[in-house]
């Protein structure tokens, strides 16, 4: 199902224009991540459609359309998938393995990030999504993510998202709605944590 309406083209151009396109393949190779090709048959990944908040409402066919727009990568334990302050413009869907998310602590004297001290933000497993904010807004990465075990992941770039919106508008729209829901839930959780901290004082 191809969409050729002006609204779809405009939405695709808007997504693609947030920041200049970068070569995701070059960046992934520079990070020494193993490229395994396209992420075909995403729906056959065991438990993914049931366990992933991103894919829970996708049909198998819709998940496979999304998968064809993604790259599959493998990381060894300890490898960085996303580096804090990096300008990369893709998001990651974890297919297997465990990923640690951390942010460098601020030095109390200089208020600059310390290169040695990292605060753990989360530990994420298969089905989790990472890096969707930078994919959408083009801003540098907020935190770092590295593999705690061998990890396989699917990478969706901003140009690939724009292509989905243009060529498969139903899947592209559903994906954007799911990403928005995930971001809203994270914002709600952060707001609740801040409120609890304020109430303790």
Long-range contacts (C-beta under 8 A, 24 or more apart in sequence): 1-168, 1-169, 1-170, 2-167, 2-168, 3-166, 3-167, 3-168, 3-169, 5-169, 8-165, 8-166, 8-169, 9-166, 11-165, 11-166, 11-172, 12-162, 12-163, 12-165, 12-166, 12-172, 13-162, 15-136, 15-158, 15-161, 15-162, 15-165, 16-158, 16-159, 16-162, 18-89, 18-136, 18-137, 18-138, 18-158, 19-87, 19-89, 19-138, 19-158, 21-89, 21-157, 21-158, 21-159, 22-87, 22-88, 22-89, 24-71, 24-88, 24-89, 24-90, 24-155, 24-157, 25-71, 27-88, 28-71, 28-73, 28-155, 31-79, 31-80, 31-81, 31-83, 32-79, 33-73, 33-74, 33-75, 33-79, 33-81, 34-73, 34-74, 34-75, 35-71, 35-72, 35-73, 36-71, 36-72, 36-73, 36-74, 36-152, 37-71, 37-72, 38-67, 38-68, 38-70, 38-71, 38-72, 39-67, 39-68, 39-70, 39-71, 39-72, 39-95, 39-154, 40-64, 40-67, 40-68, 41-67, 42-66, 42-67, 42-70, 42-154, 43-67, 45-95, 45-96, 47-126, 47-127, 48-95, 48-126, 48-127, 51-126, 51-127, 52-93, 52-126, 52-127, 52-128, 52-129, 53-127, 53-129, 53-178, 53-181, 53-182, 54-93, 54-127, 54-129, 54-175, 54-178, 54-179, 54-182, 55-93, 55-127, 55-178, 57-174, 57-178, 58-171, 58-174, 62-170, 62-171, 62-174, 65-164, 65-168, 65-171, 66-156, 66-164, 66-171, 66-175, 67-154, 69-156, 69-160, 69-161, 69-163, 69-164, 70-154, 70-155, 70-156, 70-160, 71-154, 71-155, 71-157, 72-152, 72-153, 72-154, 72-155, 73-152, 73-153, 73-154, 73-155, 74-150, 74-151, 74-152, 74-153, 75-146, 75-147, 75-150, 75-151, 75-152, 75-153, 76-147, 76-150, 77-147, 77-148, 77-149, 77-150, 78-146, 78-147, 79-146, 79-147, 79-151, 80-144, 80-145, 80-146, 81-130, 81-145, 81-146, 81-147, 81-151, 81-153, 82-130, 82-131, 82-141, 82-143, 82-144, 82-145, 83-141, 83-144, 84-113, 84-140, 84-141, 84-142, 84-143, 84-144, 85-140, 85-141, 86-140, 86-141, 87-134, 87-138, 87-140, 87-141, 88-131, 88-134, 88-141, 89-134, 89-135, 89-138, 89-157, 89-158, 90-131, 90-135, 90-155, 90-156, 90-157, 90-158, 91-129, 91-130, 91-131, 91-132, 91-134, 91-135, 91-155, 91-156, 91-179, 92-129, 92-130, 92-131, 92-145, 92-153, 92-154, 92-155, 92-156, 93-127, 93-128, 93-129, 93-153, 93-154, 93-156, 94-124, 94-125, 94-126, 94-127, 94-128, 94-129, 94-130, 94-151, 94-152, 94-153, 95-126, 95-151, 95-152, 95-153, 95-154, 96-126, 96-150, 96-151, 96-152, 97-125, 97-126, 97-147, 97-148, 97-149, 97-150, 97-151, 97-152, 97-153, 98-123, 98-124, 98-125, 98-147, 98-148, 98-149, 98-151, 99-123, 99-124, 99-125, 99-128, 99-130, 99-145, 99-146, 99-147, 99-148, 99-151, 100-145, 100-146, 100-147, 100-148, 101-130, 101-143, 101-144, 101-145, 102-143, 102-144, 102-145, 102-146, 103-142, 103-143, 103-144, 104-144, 118-144, 123-148, 129-179, 129-182, 132-179, 132-182, 132-183, 133-183, 135-161, 136-179
